[in-house]
C-alpha cells in the first residue's frame, strides 16, 4: 500500500457531525494538523467524504 499525507486545512466547525467523526477517525483534530496513513480502501473512502476539508499528498 502507498502512504498518503493528509492535512486538515479547513475548520470542521459548522460541519455535520458525521464529517467531524470521520476527521476524528483519521486522527485530525486541529487545523493544519497532518498525518501519514496507508492508502487502504477504507481510508481512501474516509478521505473522499471530507476531501473538501483536506489537502492530500502522496508520499514517495
Long-range contacts (C-beta under 8 A, 24 or more apart in sequence): 1-38, 1-39, 1-40, 2-38, 2-39, 2-58, 2-59, 3-36, 3-37, 3-38, 3-39, 3-58, 3-59, 4-36, 4-37, 4-38, 4-39, 4-43, 4-44, 4-47, 4-56, 4-57, 4-58, 4-59, 5-34, 5-35, 5-36, 5-56, 5-57, 5-58, 5-59, 6-34, 6-35, 6-36, 6-37, 6-47, 6-54, 6-55, 6-56, 6-57, 7-32, 7-33, 7-34, 7-54, 7-55, 7-57, 8-32, 8-33, 8-34, 8-53, 8-54, 9-53, 9-54, 9-55, 10-52, 10-53, 12-53, 15-53, 18-49, 19-49, 19-50, 19-53, 22-46, 22-49, 22-50, 23-50, 23-53, 26-50, 28-54
